[in-house]
Amino acid sequence: MNKMVIQRQIILYNKKTGTPTETLPMDQHPSDPQVGDHSANPDDRLTGTVERITYHNEENGFSVLRVRTSESREPVTVVGIIPAVSSGEIVECKGSWQNNRTHGLQFKADEIAVIPPNTAAGIEKYLASGMVRGIGAFYAKKFVRKFGTGVLDILDKDPEKLLEVPGIGRKRLDIITTSWNEQKAVRDIMVFLQSYGVGIARASRIYKTYREEAISKVSENPYRLSIDIDGIGFLTADTIASKLGIAHDSLIRAEAGVRHVLQELATSGHCAIPKPRLVAEASAILAIAEPIIEEAIALETGACNLARELIGEDEIFYLAPLHRAEERTAAAIAALAQGSPPWKGIERETAIRQVEEETGLELSSSQKEALAIVLTNKVAVITGGPGVGKTTLVNAILRVIRKKASHIALCAPTGRAAKRLSESTGLEAKTIHRLLEFDPISGGFKHGPGNMLKADLVVVDETSMVDIVLMSRLLSALSPKTGLLLVGDADQLPSVGPGAVLTDIISSGFIPVITLTEIFRQAAESQIIVNAHRINRGELPFNTEIDGLSDFYIVQASTPEEIHRKLMQLVTSRIPERFGLHPVREIQVLTPMNRGGLGSRALNAELQKALNGSAEPKISRFGTVFSPGDKVIQMINNYDKEIFNGDIGSIISIDMEESVLMVDFDRHPVRYEFGELDELALAYATSIHKSQGSEYQAVVIPLGLQHFTLLERNLIYTAVTRGKKLVVIVAQPKALAIAVKNRKAGSRMTTLTAKIAEAFRHTACKR
C-alpha cells in the first residue's frame, strides 16, 4: 500500500472494521456522482467540523465526536470508528440517525471521511488541539492571522515562512516542523496498520520503533513486531501476517509461534519448558502439525534464539537470553562466595557489643547469630516477614562493616524501595538500574564485566522482586572480591519478570540464609503485622472488634457491586474523615487484576472522576484522560528519563501550547511529550503486582470471586504488607478464604537452583 498524505486526502473508514474503504483526492467529494455510486446510496449523510472529541478508544478507533454542522444550532453527536481525528478537522459521515435511550439523538456513522479544515476558524482550532508540538492556541491564532487559510500549505511546503511570525525562532520552528512531519507519517502508518487490525496505541509504538520504515518492515516480516516492540504480541503479528498472505503452516509462522509460547511462559515467570510440552502447546496454539513445530524449534535453536539443555533424559528449552541469565547468575554467585570478605578481622562479640552500645538496642539471639554469619561470609541472604527485625539487623551489619569497608552500595529494584532503604539506613540507596548506570548510546549499562562497580559490599533490598535478567546484569558488574547481601521476604509475590531468584538461591543450600521469625513486641501491637503472619500461615486474618481506631479492618460485601460501592465510600470519605489521610497522596487501592469492574482500569476512571474530576486542562491520549493532580504510574522502564516500571508520581502541569505534561516522581520532575503518554497510566488503583517494593500510608484491597484465578496467599500477603498505618480489605468472605488457603507452590519452572549447585561443584574442582 502506498503512503497517503492524510492532510490532502479524504479517507473513508468502515464502521465495523475500522479499515479504510476508499482514498479520495481532496477535490472529489464523496457525494459527487463521479466518485463511485455514493450519490445513489440511500444512507443519511452528515458534514461538519469536529468541536470536541468526547471519547476516543486508541485500541479500536471507536470515537464519540461533537460535530458542528451548518444546519444545526448546537453541535450534534457522531459515533463511529476512525483511527485518528483532531478538533477543527471536517468529517463527512455516512450512516443513520438513532435515538439512544441514554444519550439521545446521535448520528451513528458507518463510514467517516476526514478532511483538513478549510476555514480560518477551523484551521485555528485544528492547530490549537495539541496535535503539533510548539504551536498550541497562542501561535495557532497568530499563524491564521498572518497566513489565513494557507497556513497548512506553508507547513507542508515552506515552513521557513513561519519565522515571519513574532516569537517564532529557529528552535521553535524546528520543533514545529519535526512534529508536523511526524504526525503526517504517523497517520499514514496508522491507516496502513488499522487495515491490518492494529490499534492506534500500538501503531504509535510501532512508529516510534521503526519510524519511516514502519510500513516496509511490517510488510516484510510482521512477526518481528512481537520481538522488537513492547506490548505487541504474537497474536497481533499473526493477524497482520495472515492478511499479508503468509501461509498458515509456514516455517516463519511456526518459528514465531514457538518463540511466542516461550515468551508467554516467561510472562508467567517461567524460564524453561520441556520439549514435549513446547511442541504440544505450539502445535495446539498454531494448529500446525508437530513435525513442522519440531523443525521450527531446531531452526530457532540453530539461530541461537532458543537454548537447549539435557536435564537427565529430558530436553529443556529456554529463550536464549533467559538461559544466559541463569548461567551467568549461578556462575557469579559461586565466584562471589569464594574467599574471605573484605571486612575480615571483625570479632563477633566485639561487634555485638559495639552495636548495642551505639544504638541502645539489645539484639535478639537470632539477630546476634545472623550478624556473626554475615561477618564471616562474602555472600548471605536475610529473609523474613514484617516486624521480625530485618531493618534493625541490616543497620547493625552496616554499622559494623562500615568501619572496615569504605565502599558500600545499597540498592533495590524500584525507586520507592530504594527510598525506603535510604530512609531506614541513613545512607544513599539507588535503584539497581541507576546503580548500574544506563547508557543511552549503547542501550546497556555502563557497569558490567569491563567496568566493575567499586564496592566492598553490595546490599540488595526487596530481592524477591528482582528477576533473573536484572540479577544477572547486577552480578556481572561485581568484582570477585565484592561481598553481597540479599535481603527480602521469600513469601511475597515473585518478580514480575521471569525467574524466582531469591527462592532459588535459598533453595540451593550453598548460600548461608538467615531466616528471621520472631515478631518483636512493638511490631506485635500492629494488627497489620499480626494478620500478615496469620495469612502467611494459611489462617484467616482477625477482623478488628475493638473500640477506637485500629490499623486493620475487613469490610464484608456480598456482591462485586457492593464491594465497589463500599470501596468508593472508604477512599473518598470514610478513611479521610476518620483517619485524616489524604485520599490521593496517602490512600492506595490495590487490586488483583487490571480488567473487570473491580480491576485497576475501571476503578481508576471512577476514582479520578470522584477525586480530581474538575481539574483542568484535560488531555486525552491512548485511551486515558490526564489532568493536573492525577496520580499516575510509569508502565515501562524509561532509561533516558531515569523512570522505571512501577514508579508512581503526580501530574504537576499540562502545557497545551508545547504539548508537554510534567510529572513529579518523589521530587524528580519528568517531562513527557503528549506522544509519550502511552507510558503512563492512572494510579489511584494499581495491581498488587505493581505495588511490590512500595509502602503506602493506607491500603484498600478489593477481593471478589471474579478474581478467582488470581486468588492466592502470596498475593493477599503482599498487598497487606504494603500498608503502613491502615489496611482495609473489602471482600466477599468466600473470596478472602480462597485467597488465604490457596498456596501455589513451585509454579515457576526455573533451573537456577541446579545451575548454582553445578557452578559450586565446578568452582570446587578448580581449587
N, C-alpha and C positions, 0 to 999 in steps of 0.2 A: 504494500500500500504506500502511495506517495505521501510525503508530508503535506499537511494542509495548513495554510496561513489563516487561522480562525478569524482574525480581525477583518479579513476581506472576503469572507465566505459565509454562507448560511449553512449550518449543519442541522439536519433533521435527525431526531432521535426517536427510536421506537420505545413506547411506554413500557412494554412488558420486558424487553431485553436490555434496554439502555444502549443498544448499539446504533451507530449512525446508519440511517437508511438512505440518505442522499446528501451530496455536497453540491451546493448551487453557487454560481457566481453571485456577487452582491447585487448586480443589476437585474438578476432574474428573481422575481417574486414567486413564492410557492403557488399563488393563486393565478399567475399568468397562464393563459391557455397553452403557451408553447412548452411549459415545464410539465412533462408527463400528462396525466389526466386529473391533476389535483382539483381543477376547476369543476370537474364533474362529480367530485366526492361530496356526498350529502352531509358529512360531518360538519359540526359548527367550527368556526374559526375565531380566534381572538388575537389581537395585536396590541402591544403596549410596552411601556417602559418599566423595568424592574425597580420598584421603590425600595423594597426591603426583602431580604431573604429570611423568612421566618424560621425555616428548618432546612438543613441540607445534610443528608447522610453521605459521608465520604466513602463508605464502602460500596453502596449500590447506586448512588446518584439520586435517590428519591428526594424531591425538594418540595417545599411549600413556599410559594412566592407571592408577594403582594405586588400586583401589576396595575399601573395606571393607564387606562385606555382613553381614547378621545371621546368615547360615548358615555363614560361613567363619571359621576362627580367624585366618588370615593374609589380608592384602589380596590380591585377585585382579587380574590384568592385563586391562585392556579396551583394545582398539584400535578406532579408528573416526574419523570426521570430525565435528568440532564447531568452530564459529568461535571461541568463547571459553568458558573454564571456569576456575574458581578452586578452590584447595584448600578443603574444607569444604562445597562445594555437593553436592547429591544428584543423581546421574544415574540415569535409568531407561533401560535399553538393551534393544533387541530385536535378536536375531541368533542366533549359534550358537557353541558351544564348539568350539575347534580345538586340536589338539596340534601346536604349532610345533616343528620339529626343533631349532631353535636356542634358543628362549625357553620351550619347554614349553607347558603348558596355558594358554590365554588365551581370552577372550571376544571374538569378532570381531563388532562391532556394526554392523548395517545402519542403525539409527536410534538416536539418543541424545537423551533428553529431559533438560533441565537444570532443576532445581528449587532454589529457595533452601533453605538448611539450616533445619531446624525444631527442632533440639535445641540446648541451650546449648553443648555441646562443638563441634558442627558450626558454629554461628554464630561462635564464638570463632576457630576455625581459618580460617573464611572471611574474617573481618575482619583476621586477622593475616597474610594471604597477601601483603600489599603492594599489593593492588588499590586501596585507598583511602589517599591520602596523608594523613599526620597521625595514623593510627591505629597500625598495627603490633601486635606481640604484647602489649606492655605495656598499652596502652589497650584493646585488644580484650578482655583479661581483666577490666579494670576495668568496661567497659561491660556485659559479660554479668553480672558480679556485681551491678551496680546495677539493670539493667533486665531481666535474664533474656532470654527468647526474644522479647520485644517490642522489642528494640533496633533491628531492621530497620524496623519501623513508625515508630519515633521518627526514624530517619534520613530516612525518606520524608516524614513529615508534621509532625513537631515537633522539629527538630534543636536548638532552643534548650534543651531539657531536658538536653542533654549538658553544659551549663555546671554542672550539679549535681555532676559528677564532679570530684574534686580533681585539679588540674593542667590542666584544660581552660579556657583563657581565650578571649577573643573572637578573637584571631588564629588560634589552632589550630582553633577552631570554624569559622571562615571557610574555612580550608584543607580541612577535612574535608567541609564542606557542598558546596563547589565540586567537589571531587574525586568525591564520591558522585554528584552530579548529572551530572557529565561522563561517568563510566563507564556510567551508565544510558543516556545519549544515545549514547555510542559503541557500546554493544551494540545499540541499536535500528538504528543506521546500519549496523553490521557485518552484522546479519541481513538487512537490505534489500540491501546490496551483494553479500553472499555469494550471494543468489539470482540475481544477475546475473553471477556468475563472478569477482568481485573478491576477492582475497586479503586477509587481515586486516592485514598490514603496510600495504598500500595504502589500505585502509579507514581506518586510523588517520590517514594523511596527508591523506585527503580530509576527515575530521572537523576536523583542525587548520586546514585552509584555509577551509572553509565553515561550520564549527561547526553550529548547529542548523538551518541552511538546507541542509545537505548533500543530503538526500533530494529536496527540491524543485528544487534547482539541477541535480542529476544527471538527474532526470526530464525537466526542461525541455530541456536540451541536453547530453547526455553527452560530446560532443566537446570541450567546454570543459575537461575534465579534462586532456587532453593538452597544453593551453596553460598552464593555471593551476598544475598540480601536478608538481613534480619527481619523476621516477621512474615516472610513469604515461604510457604512450604511446598512440598511435592505436589499436593493436590491442585494448587493454583497453577503450578508449572505444567502439570499433566493436562489440565483443561486447555491451556494455550496450545500445548503440543498437539492435542487431538484436533483442534481447529486449524492448525497449520498443516495437518495431514500426516503427521508422524505415525507410523504403524503401531497398532495396539501391542503387538508382540515383538516389537523391535528390540534389539540389544541395548540401544541407547536408553530406551524406556526401562528395561529390566535393570540396567546398571543404576540408573537414578532411583528406581524403586527399592533396590537393596540398600542403598545409602539412606533412603527415606525411613526404612524400617529401623535401622540402627540409630538414626537421628531421633526418631520418636522414642525409642528406648532411652536414649540419652536425656531427653527432656523429662523422663520419669526417673532419672537418676542412675540408670544402668550404664556400665562401661563396656559390657561384653555380652555375647549371646552364643549358645551352642549352635553349630551349623544346622542340625535338623530343624530347630525352631526358626532360624533365619530363613531357610529355604521354604518351610511351610507357610510362615507368615507372609513372606514376599509373594509367594505364588497365590495365596488366597487374596491378598490385597490387590494385586495387579491382574489377577485372572490370567496368568501366564504359566505355561507348563513348567514343571520343576527342572527339567534338563536345561531349559533356557536360563532359568534363575541360577543354576549351578555354574553355567558358563559365564554369566554376568559377575558372579562372585569371584570366579577365577580371574577375570579381566580386571576387576576393581582391585583385587589383591596384587596382581601384577603391576598395576599402575600406582601402587602404594597408597591408594585411597583407603584400603582396609588392611588390617593386620591379622595374621593367623597365628594361633598357638595350639600346641597339643598339651592338654592337661589330662594326664592318664591316657585313656584311649579316646577322649573327646576332643573334637576340633572346636575351638572357640574363636569367634571373630569379633574384632573391635573396629571402630572408626580409628584410623591411624593416629590422629592427634591424641585420643584418649589412651591408646596403648603406650605411646611415647611418654605421656604424662605419668602414667602409673609406674613405668620402668624408671624414669628419672627420679620420681619421688622416693621410691624404695631405695635406689642406689644412694641418693643424697642423705637419707635418714641413717642408713648403715654407715656411711662415711663420717657423718657428723658425730655419731655416737662413740667413735673411736678416740682414744687418747684422754688426757687429763683436761679438765675445764680450765679456762683462762684465769679463773678466780681461785686457783688451788692455794692451799695453805690456810684456809679458814677453819678454825676448830669449832666443832658443833656447840659445845657448852658455852664457849665464849660468845658465839653468835647469838644464841638464845638469850643469854643474859644481857647482851648489848641491846637487842630489840626490845626486851621487856623494860629495861631501864629508860630507854629513849622515848618509848611510846606510852609507858604507863599501863600497858596491856599485859595480861597473863595469857600466854599461848596455851592452847589445849594440848593434850598429849599427842593427838593426831597431827596438829599443826607443827609441833616440835619434830615429830618423825618425818613429816613432809619436808621441812626445812633442811633436815640432815640429808635426805635423799637428793634434793636439788643441788646442794653444795658439793656432792660427790659425783654427780653425773652431768655430762655435757648436754644430754637430751632427756627431757622428762615431760610428763603430762600431769596436769592438775584438773580434776573433774569433780562435779558435784552440783546439786541443785541450789535453789536460792536460800540464803540465810545460813549457809554452812561455813562461812568464813573464807571463801576463795579470795576476796579482795584483801582481807587482812593478811592472809598468807602471802599473796603476791607482793604486797607492800613490805612485809618483813624480809622476803627474799631480796627485793631490790635494795632495801636499806643496808643489808649486809654486803651484797655483791658489789654495790657501787663503790665501796671502799677499796676494792681490788681491781675492778674493771672500769675503765674510763669511758668506753663506748657502749652504751646500751640503747637499743632501738625497740620502741614499743609500737605495735600496730594492731589493726583489727580490720575485718572485711568491709565495714561500712563507715561512713563519716560519723554517724551518731554513736556507733560502738567505740570508735576511736576517741570521740569527745568524752564519753563516759570514762574510758580508761585513763585519759589525761586528767580528768577531774578527780578520780579516785587515787591516783598515784602522785599527782603534783608534777608530773614530768610530761614532756611533749610526746604525744602519740599521733600517728598518722594512719591513714588507710593504707592497706597493702599496696594499692596502685600508686599512691603518692610516694610511699617509701621507695618503691622500685623506679619511680620517675618515668612516666610515659614519654616516649619520643615521637612527636607527630610526623617527623620526617621518615623514620624507618617503620613506623606503625607498631613498634615493640617497646620494650622497656630499656632505659639506659643502663640499669644494673642487671647483670647476668653473668655468665661464665667468664666473659672477658673484662668485666668491670664489677668486681665484688663489692658488696656493702662493707663499709668499715665498722664492724661491730664485734664486741666481745660476747654479747648476749642479745638475742632477738626474742622478744616476748610477743606471742600472738594470742590475743583475746578473742572470745567467741569463735573458737576454731571449728565448732560444729557447722558453721556457715560457709567454711572455705571449701570450694570444690576442688577436684583433682587437678584441673588445669592451672588454677591460680596457685595452689600449693606447690606444684612443680616449678612454676615461674619463681616463686619466692625462694625455694630451697636452692635453685640453680644460682642464685645471687649470693649465697652464703659461703664463706671460706670454710674449709675443713676444720679450722681452729675455732670457729664460732660456736657458742652454746645456743641451744634452742629450748624454749619453754612454751609448751602449748597449753592454753587454758580454755576450758569450755564445759558445757553441760551436754554430755553424750545422750541424754534423754530428750533433748529438744529435737525439733524437726531437722533433718539433714539439710545439706546445702541445696539451693535451688538448682544449681548446676550438677552435672554428673559426679558420682562418687559418694563415698561415705568415709571421708578421710580420717576424722577423729576416731570413729568407731573402729575402723580397720587398723589404725595404729595401736589402739588399746588392745584389740583382739590378737595382734601379732605376738604379744608376750615378750618381745625383745626390748621394749622401752619401759623404763620404770614409770608406774602410774600411781598417783596419789588420789584416792577416791575419798572425798570428804562427805560424811553422812550426818554428823552431829549438828542439829539445829540449835543455834545459840539463843540464850534466854531472851534477849531483846527481839530477835527475829521471830521467836515463837509467839510473841504477842500479836503479830500480824496474821490475820485470817487469810490474807493473800498467800503468804508463805506456807501456813499450815495446810491450806486446801490444795496448793500446788503439789505438795508432797503426797497428800491423800490421792489426788488424781494420778500421780506417777506410780502409786502402788496399786492402782486399779480400783480405788474406793471413791464413792460419790462424795463430792465436797459438801461440807456443812453449810446450811443457809443461816444467815445471821438472825438470831431471835433475841437480841439484847436491846435494852433501852439505849437511846442515844445513837451516835454515829458509829458505824463500823467501816471497814475498808473492803468488805466483800459481801455481795448480795447475789441471790438467784431470784430472778423475776420469772414466774411461770406464765406460759401462754399456751392456749390450746390450738391455735392455728397460725400459719405464716402471716396472715393479715394482722392478727393480734400482736405478734412479735414486732411487726413493722410499726404499728401504731404506738406501742409502748416504747420502742427504741427511739422514735422521733420525740416523744414526750421527755424521755430521760435526757437526751442530748440537748434539746432546745430549751428546756425549762427546769426540770426537776433537779438534775445534778448541779447546774449553775446556781440555782436558788438555794439549795440545801448545803452544798459544799463550797460555794464561792469559786468554782472553777470556770475558766473561760471556755465556751462551747467549741471554739475553733482551735485556739492555741493549746489547750490543755486536755481536751477530750478526744480520744481516738476510737473510732469504730473499727473493729477487726472482724472480718467475716471469712468463712471457709472458702468462699468461691467468688468469682467475678461476675458470673451471669445469674439471671433469675431475679425475682423480686427482692430477695434478701442478699443479692450479690453486690459487690462494690460499685458497679456501674449505676444500677438503679438507685441505690442509697445515696450515692454522690449527687445525683441530679436532684433528689428530694432535699438533701441537707444543704446543698448550695442555694436552692430556692428559699429555704427557711432561714438560713443564717447569713446569706450575702446576696439575696436576690435583687436588692435595689442598687447595687454597686454599678457605677458607670466609669468609663465606657466599657462596652462588651465587644468581644471579638470571637467569632465562631470559626474554628478551624478543626478539620479532621474529626468532625462529629462531636466536638466539645465546645462549650461556651466558656470563655475565660473572662474574669473581671478582677480589678484590683481588690485585694483582700482574700482572694480564693486560696485555699490550701492545696498545693499541688505536689506530685511525686514524679521524680525522674524515672523513666521506664527502661532506659538503656544506658550503658556506660558511654560517657562522652569525655574522652581523654583530653580533648582540646580545651573544653570548658572546666575540666577537673571536677566534674559532677558525675555521680555513678548511680547505677540502678538501685532504687530504694531510697535515695536521698529525698527528704521532704522539706519543702520551703513554702514561702508565701509570696504571691504576686504583689509587687510594690508599685508598679506603674505600667501603663499601656500607652504607647505613643503612636497614635493613628497616623500622624504625619510621616514618621520614619518607619512605620510598620515593625515596631520593636516592642517586645514585652520584657520587663525586668522581674526577676525572681530573687528573693533573699533566702539563701540557704545558710542558716546559722551565721548571719552577718557576713556572708560571702555573696555579694550581688553578682548575678549571672544574666547575661543578655541573650535573648532569643529573638531571631527574626521570625516573622509570622509563619514562614515556610518550614520552620523547625519545630513547630508546636506539636507535631506528632510524637515528639519525645516526652511530652508531659501528659499527665492525667490528673484529674481531681483527686484529692487525698483526704476528704472528710471521712471517707471509709476506704480502707485498703484490705487486701487479702492478708491473712495471717502469715503466709509465707513472706510477704513483703515487709512484715514487721520485725523479722529476725534481727537481732543486734540492737534494737531500739528500746527505749523506755518512754512511757507516757505517764503523765500525772494520773489520768483516768482512762480506763479501757472499758468499752461496751462491746459485748460479744453476742451476736445473734446466732442461735443454733436451732435449725428446723429440720424436720425429717426430709425436706427437699435436698438437704446437704448429705444425704445418706452415704454416697460413695466416698465422701471425704471425711466422714466422722471417725476419727481415731485419736488415741490417747495423746500421742506426742503433739498433735495439732492443738488440742484444747490446752494441754500443759504449756506449750509455747505461748499461746495467747494470754493465759492467766499470768505468766511470769513477766509479761511486758508492762503490767500495771505497777506504779509506784505507790500511789495513795488510795486508789479505788479501782475495784474490778466489779463489773455488773454483767452477769450472764443472763440474757433474755432468751429463754429456751422452752421448747416443748420438752417435758420431762423425759419422754422416751428417747429423744434425740441426744440429750445430755448423757443418759445412761449408756446408749450405744457408743458414744464418743469415749467415755471413760473405760468401758470394758474392752474396746476393740484395740488390740495391740498388734500391729502388722510387723512381725519380726522377720528380719532377713529378706526384706522386699527388694533390695537392690543387689544386682549381680555385679560384683567387682572382684578383682583378683589382687588387690594391693596387699592384703594380708599375706598371701602366699609369696608375692614378689619381695616383700620385706624379709621374710624368712630366707628366701633364696639369696638375697643380697647380703644378709649377715653371714650365711654359710660361705659365700664367695669371699667375703672380707676375711673371715677366719682362716680360709685356706691360703690366703696370700701371706698371712703372718708367719 
